[in-house]
Amino acid sequence: MNDYKVNQTTIDAKQAKVDVVADKFKEAVSVVVVDSRGLTVAQDTQLRKNLREAGVELKVIKNTILRRAVEKAGLEQLTENFTGPSAVAFSTEDAVAPAKVIAEFAKTAKNLEIKAGVIEGKVSSADEIKAIAALPSREGLLSMLLSVLQAPVRNVAYALNAVIEKKESEEGAA
């Protein structure tokens, strides 16, 4: 009877972990699953620091808990990626931040491998995560958009200025 109580306590604790991780998957706008096997302690510390500065949380979680959590979160397609050591980066604010930070870090840390991810509820392959990482930052995209929106106004201003200068030169010559 006592063994049952101990086992039930362990099961309850594991279920609580599954619930917490499932909530993280549901709340995150983006998630990146990586294999960080082979990183040195210094590299792991630096990666965590870089992610934290970008508002991203990195957790190393047992695969059995991850599998149950993604099933509960409705992201079953991710389960095949939970082999070997898995670390998961969660972002609740910026959909591109985890992919960008991890892909940038992977350029110098060859042992860091992107397995897959979730971007705004859609399961994405490692290649899709890498493609997202190659996109400009949100600020960069907004800057590009502003530039595109300003171009027609700028062109009209140049045209008006040219008309005014031409008119002034005709009046000065007359």
Secondary structure, DSSP 8 states (H G I E B T S, - for coil): -HHHHHHHHHHHHHHHHHHHHHHHHHH-SEEEEEE-TT--HHHHHHHHHHHHHTTEEEEE--HHHHHHHHHHHT-GGGGGG--SS-EEEEESS-SSHHHHHHHHHHTT-TT-EEEEEEETTEEEEHHHHHHHHTS--HHHHHHHHHHHHHHHHHHHHHHHHHHHHHHHHHHHH-
